[in-house]
Amino acid sequence: MDFLVLFLLYTLVLLLVVVFICLCSDHIVDAVAQIFHNVVPSWLQHITQNAVHSHCQSRNITFVILHLVLEVAVFAEYSWEILGACLELEFHWFYLLLPYGLLTVNTGFFFFSCVTDPGTITKSNLQQCLQVYSYDEVVFRRNQFCPTCSLEKPARSKHCRVCNRCVQRFDHHCVWVNNCIGALNTRYFLPYLGTLMLMAAYLALLTAAFLLQVVVLSGLMLGSYQDADRQEWATAINFIVQLAATPVSCCICCSQTKRPTNGLNKDMW
């Protein structure tokens, strides 16, 4: 499929999601849930609940596979559509190969985030874990025991109900790496997020530069349009900027409209 079509479809879906999030209040979500409960057969609800539980509330590699599939799809599209076109437009090869370097580094951090022990607390290392952080006696108190693991809880530790284990300096359970994020794998998880963000931003900038080059070479800036009186006007830069800013303005409008409809102002938001 042509890259421009994919790009426009992606932009449209993204805008629809943003508008949906802006407009959907808790009451709407509750109403949709009630309709779902009344309309959908009970057996289908049961299957859906089991699927959600197995994929989001227990260890499962579904999101790991989905993550890899998405990355493969993005770079397949980049390699198939963008790379060749940019080479024809005489982009420097270093800037075109840089995303593959970022992908390699990101995949390494992703792998270690998945397989590294986050800091599981066991009977053998409990005494060592108890000495790492001091108790503040407010959130983390002494002589508190995990009812599941039957172990004393070190400061800043927490029991993960997904992995069914206590983790030192527990942050959260990430379904994308199918692992808890704790004391021993944060060093890999944060660079993974950083390289992922950098890779996405760089691909977006590179794609924008490619599209801008296409606009310049196609003579779009020298084009014209007709107004309601059928008068022909040259396409000015402010006209193009206005069109580009329209989706953002729509999102802001939806967000601002939601506040007064819920009886809220900016300070209460």
N, C-alpha and C positions, 0 to 999 in steps of 0.2 A: 504494500500500500504506500502511496506517495507520502513523504514525510510531512508535507504541509497539511494534508488531510488528518493524519494522526495528531499533529500538533494542535490543530483546531478542535478536534474531538476531545483531546485531553484538557484543553483550556475550558471548553464548554462544560465538561463533567466537573471540573474543579470549581467553576463558578456556581454551578447548581448545588454542589455540596456546601459551599460557603453560604449561599442564600438560604438553604435548608437549615443549616445550623443557626443562622441569625434569626430566622423566623420561628423556629420550633421552640416553644416554651415547654416547661415541665407539664403543663396542662395538656398540650397537644400530644406529647409523648405518652402520657397516661391514657389519653383517649384512644390513641393508636393501639396501645397495649390491650385496652379493653376490647376494642373491635377484633383484634387478633385472637383474643381469648374466646370470644363469642362465635366467630366465624370459622376459624381453623379447627378441624377435627382434633379430638383429644389425642389420638394416636400420632398425628403429625406434630402436635405440640410436644409430646413426649420425646419423639425422635429429635426435634429441634433442641430441646433442653439438654438431652444427652450429648448431642453434637457440640453445643456450646460448652458444656462441662468438660468434655474430653479434650477440646481444643484450647480452652482458655483457663481451666481450673485444674488441669493435671498436665504433667510433662508430656509434650507431644512435639514431634518434629515438623508438623504441618507448616507452621509459620517460618521455620528455617528453610524448608523447601520453597515456600512462596517467596521468601526474600531472595533466594538464589535465582529463581525463575524470573523475577522482576529485573534483577541486575543483568541476567543474560539477555532478556528482551530489550532493555535499554541500550546495551552495548551492541547488540545485533543491529538494532535500528541505526545507531550511530555509525557503525562500521559500514552498513549497507547504503545509507542515504547521505549522511553528513560528510564522512571522511573523504569519499571520492569527489564530492562536489567541492569541498574546501581545497583539495589538492588541485582541482581544475582552476580554482580562483587564486591559486598560488599562495595559500596560507603556508606559513613556515611549518615544516614537518615536526619540529619540537613541540609546538603548541597542540598539534593534532595527536601526538603520541602520549602526551602528558596524562590524559585520562586513563590510559591503560596502566601507567605507573601508579596512579592513585588507586586504581582498582586492585592492583596486586597488593599494595600496602594495606588497603582496607580489608581485603579478604584474609590476610594474615591475622590482623587484629580480631576480625570476626571469628576466625577459627579458634584462637586462644580464648576468646570470651565464651565460646561454647563449651570447650573441653576442660578449662581450668577450674579446679575446685575453688568455689567462692569463699571458703573459710568455714567449712563444716565443723561444728563443735561436737566432739566425742568425749568419752570418758578418759581417753588417753591424753588428750590435749586440753582438757578443761582447765586445769590449774594454770597452765600457760596463758590461756585466753582470759582468765580472770584478772591477770596482772597487766593487761594491755591498756585498758581504759579505766579511769576512776569513776566511781558512782557519784552522780550529782544529788542523789536522795530526793529528787523531784520526779523526773521521768524514769530514771533507772535507779532502783533501790537494791540494797543488799538482801541476800537470803530470799530472792525470788526464784521460783523453780518453774521450769517448763512442764506442764502437766502431760504433754505427749512424750517428750524425750526423757523425762524424769531426771533432768540435769539442772544444776544451778545456772541461772542466766547471767552471763557476763554483761557488763555495761555495753550499750549500743548493739546488743545482739537481739535477734528476733527469730521466732519459729516461722518458717515458710510452709504454709499449708499446701502449696502445690508440690513442693519437693519433699515435704514431710521431714524436715530437718531444721535444726537451729543453725543460724549462720552468723558469724562474727561480723560486726559492723554492717549489718544487713541494710541494703538500700531498697531494692525491689526485686520482684521476679520478672524477668524480661522474656516474653514468649518468642521474640524474634531470635534470640540466641538459645532458647530452651534451657535457661540456667538462671540461678539467682545471681544478683550482683552484690558482691560483698567485699571484704577486706583484701582478698587475694587476687581477684580478677578485675577490680576497678581500673587497675593500671593498663588493662587491655581494652576495657569497655569504653572508657572516655576517648582514647585515640581512635577507636573504631567509629564512634559518633562524630568525632572531629573530621576524620578523613571522609566519612560518608557525606557530611554537610559540605565539605570543600569540593568533593567530586561532583555533587549535584549542582552547586553554585557555578563551578567552572564549566560544566556541560551547558548550563543555561546561558552563561555569558558567551560561550563559543557559538552556540546556536543563534543567539541574538546577533552576534557579529556576522555570522553567515547570512542570516535573513536580511540584515542591513545592507550587506554587500549585494545581495540579489536585488533589493529595492533600488539601489543606486544604479546598478548595471542595466536593470530593466527599464529605466527611465520613468519609474513611477512618480518621482518627484516632479517630473515635467508633464505629468498628466493633467487632465481637467475634468470637471464635473458640471452638471447643469442644475440650476436652482429651480424653484417652482415656476418661475417665469420663463424657463427654458433659455436663460442666459448662461453662457459658458464661462466658467471661472477656472483659473489655474489652481492646481492642488498645492496649497501652501503647507509649510511645516506645521503651523498651528492647527490646521485641519486634521492632519495625521495624528498629532499628539492628542487632540480632542477625542478621536476615535479610540486611541489606545487607552485613554484614561476613563472611558465610559464604563467598563466592567468594574473598575475600582470604585467609581462613584456610586454605582448601583449597590455594591456591597456595603459601603458606608451608609447609604440611605436606608438599607434594610436594618442595619445595626441601630441607627438612630431612631428608626420608627418603632423598634421593639420596646425601647425604654418607656416612652409615654403610654404605650398600650398596656404595659404592666404596672403603671403607676410609679415608675422609677425615674430619678434624675441621674446625672452623671456621678454625683458623689455617692449615690446609693447603689450604683452598678457593680 
